[in-house]
């Protein structure tokens, strides 16, 4: 079975969000060759950019907090309460480092296991045709165009497209177009894992 995933699959793993266990189980299934993981190249680049933006935002917040805490520490009545607040600034630094480390580890596992759909000129052109009719963002259009291009080329007998963008991809026209290529659209990773187990 071909399992198509997008950016949120990577983010779920990196940030250890509520469906990360299902994503880990899906990745392990693919690592043991029980299914084929397929991901657009764009969906491996986009999380890195998000991590950079988030790290910058947290560093800025940390600097602001540090400045304010230094000012508060000058007030005798607040001195004893500052220590617990200083833990927050350390948490911001540590979380950036932890997220980056998990991204490196998961990216390496995905690169070893998955088929990567290259971002070609043809996919870039095709993506522009999906934006208005399906009301997709440019980013989601790139992901969708990548998945459709791979489906049409590989013609799998069974496939699913797992994502967390149900408000974007859960469009009857998209569901129908995917179904024409024997691909089921599933908008939750835990439901996707159950579907894969039932059909593996």
Secondary structure, DSSP 8 states (H G I E B T S, - for coil): -EEEE-HHHHHHHHTT-TTHHHHHHHHHHHHTTSSEEEEETHHHHHHHHHHHHHHHHHHHHHHHHHHHHHHHHTSGGGHHHHHHHHHHHHHHHHHHHHHHHHHHHHHHHHHHHSEEE---HHHHHHHHHHHHHHT--HHHHHHHHHHHHHHHHH--SSEEEE-S-HHHH--HHHHHHHHTTTEEEES-HHHHHHHHHHH-
